């Protein structure tokens, strides 16, 4: 996906929230939805919109808190930590500490140590299914964010109705 749906909805959500910040926050948040190669640190583009929706639409609290939790936790990074994610079974173990010592002492060039480590399979020996399943919570959080923004964009009433009610009550 790209940010054009975010651009299309930005003005509408800003009007419904009565907050122009949505014009700045929606397009970058939507740009990470369905990106071909998105990293966890890029979720920082989505979290400000989640916080805005959380603050401005209390009735969407469950949806936005779930999205915030799903986006703020680095699920795939956690999966790579031994003991948390699936057991890794590389072809052969590389003694990284010993190699770092050799690099520091000058007996082994860093590029050689790096090449051995990469070729060992130590980097990521998870199956494709294991790599996929740890991306699901983040994708779920992005889906919740899109749903929350769409609910706000297409809700009944809005700023114009609130402005008329305010004007009527002050008269």
C-alpha positions in Angstrom: 0.0 0.0 0.0 1.1 3.6 -0.2 0.1 6.7 1.6 -2.6 7.8 -0.9 -5.4 6.4 1.2 -4.0 8.3 4.2 -3.9 11.4 2.1 -7.5 10.8 1.0 -8.7 10.3 4.5 -6.5 12.8 6.3 -8.8 15.9 5.8 -11.9 13.9 6.6 -10.4 12.5 9.9 -9.0 16.0 10.8 -12.5 17.5 10.4 -14.1 14.7 12.4 -11.6 15.0 15.2 -11.5 18.8 15.0 -7.7 18.5 15.0 -5.5 19.4 12.0 -2.7 17.1 13.4 -4.5 14.2 11.6 -3.5 15.8 8.2 0.2 15.3 9.2 -0.2 11.9 10.9 -2.4 9.9 8.6 -0.3 9.7 5.4 2.9 8.4 7.1 0.9 6.0 9.2 -0.8 4.6 6.2 2.5 4.4 4.3 3.8 1.6 6.5 0.6 -0.4 6.0 1.4 -3.2 3.6 4.8 -1.9 2.8 7.0 -4.4 1.0 9.9 -4.2 3.4 8.9 -2.4 6.6 11.0 -2.6 9.8 9.8 -2.4 13.4 11.3 1.0 13.9 9.1 2.4 11.2 6.1 1.7 13.3 7.1 5.1 14.9 5.2 6.6 12.0 2.0 4.9 13.0 2.1 5.3 16.8 1.4 9.1 16.9 -1.8 8.6 14.9 -2.9 5.8 17.4 -2.2 8.2 20.3 -4.3 10.9 18.6 -7.2 8.6 18.0 -6.9 7.3 21.6 -7.0 10.8 23.0 -9.8 12.1 20.7 -12.1 9.1 20.5 -12.5 7.5 23.9 -15.2 5.2 22.5 -12.5 3.6 20.3 -10.3 2.9 23.4 -10.2 -0.9 23.1 -9.4 -0.7 19.4 -6.7 1.9 19.8 -5.1 0.4 22.9 -4.9 -3.0 21.1 -3.3 -1.3 18.1 -0.8 0.6 20.3 0.2 -2.6 22.1 0.5 -4.6 18.8 2.6 -1.8 17.2 4.8 -0.9 20.1 6.1 -4.4 20.9 8.9 -5.6 18.6 7.5 -9.0 18.1 9.9 -10.2 15.5 12.9 -9.0 17.4 11.6 -10.9 20.5 11.3 -14.0 18.4 15.0 -13.9 17.6 16.0 -13.9 21.3 17.0 -17.4 22.4 14.5 -18.9 24.8 11.6 -16.7 23.6 11.3 -17.5 20.0 11.5 -21.0 18.3 14.7 -23.0 18.9 17.4 -22.2 16.4 19.3 -25.1 14.9 22.1 -23.7 12.7 24.3 -26.1 10.8 27.2 -25.4 13.2 27.6 -22.9 16.1 30.0 -20.0 15.8 31.7 -18.9 19.0 31.0 -15.2 18.5 32.8 -14.2 21.7 36.0 -15.9 20.6 35.8 -14.3 17.2 35.3 -10.9 18.7 38.3 -11.5 20.9 40.3 -12.4 17.8 39.1 -9.4 15.9 40.0 -7.1 18.9 43.5 -8.7 19.2 44.1 -8.2 15.5 44.5 -11.9 14.7 41.3 -12.1 12.6 40.1 -9.5 10.2 36.5 -8.3 11.0 35.3 -9.0 7.5 36.4 -12.7 7.9 34.6 -13.0 11.2 31.5 -11.5 9.7 31.6 -13.8 6.7 31.9 -16.9 8.9 29.0 -15.7 11.1 26.7 -15.0 8.2 27.5 -18.3 6.4 27.0 -20.3 9.6 23.2 -19.9 9.6 23.4 -18.2 13.0 21.7 -15.1 11.6 18.3 -16.6 11.2 17.6 -20.2 11.0 13.8 -19.9 11.5 11.5 -21.4 8.9 9.5 -19.2 6.6 6.4 -20.0 8.7 8.2 -19.1 11.9 9.3 -15.7 10.4 5.8 -15.1 9.1 4.0 -15.8 12.4 6.0 -13.3 14.4 5.0 -10.5 11.9 1.3 -11.1 12.4 0.9 -9.1 15.6 2.4 -6.0 14.0 0.2 -6.5 10.9 -2.8 -6.9 13.1 -2.0 -3.6 14.9 -1.7 -1.8 11.5 -5.1 -3.3 10.5 -6.6 -2.1 13.8 -5.2 1.4 13.1 -6.7 1.5 9.6 -10.0 0.3 11.0 -10.0 3.0 13.8 -9.2 5.8 11.2 -11.9 4.6 8.9 -14.4 4.5 11.7 -13.6 8.1 12.6 -13.6 9.2 8.9 -17.0 7.7 8.2 -18.8 8.4 11.5 -22.0 10.3 11.4 -22.1 13.9 12.5 -18.8 15.7 12.8 -17.3 19.1 13.3 -20.0 20.9 11.4 -22.7 19.4 13.5 -20.8 20.2 16.7 -20.2 23.8 15.6 -23.9 24.3 15.0 -24.8 22.8 18.4 -22.2 25.0 20.1 -23.5 28.1 18.3 -27.1 27.2 19.2 -26.2 26.6 22.9 -24.3 29.9 23.2 -27.2 32.0 21.7 
